Amino acid sequence: MPNIKSAIKRVKTTETRNSRNAAQRSAMRTAIKKFEEAAATNADNAQELYVEASKKLDGAASKGLIHRNNAARNKSRLAAKLAK
């Protein structure tokens, strides 16, 4: 554990950011998995799940959680699955 005040604050901020990033990444992955399951079974709500997954990907990209090209690639793949 650090002794310097600024280092103590950095540890606290890092923990907060890590937990927020993990939660956002988990929510993004969950949204993608829900859409992929719906697309595989040709469910009625696949369009809404696609929109939700796209929003999660865009949010993660805007926060710097994933690269914007990664988000674009994933959205493209999801759109292709939706079109099938």
Secondary structure, 3 states (H helix, E strand, C coil): CCCCHHHHHHHHHHHHHHHHHHHHHHHHHHHHHHHHHHHHCCCCCHHHHHHHHHHHHHHHHHCCCCCHHHHHHHHHHHHHHHHC
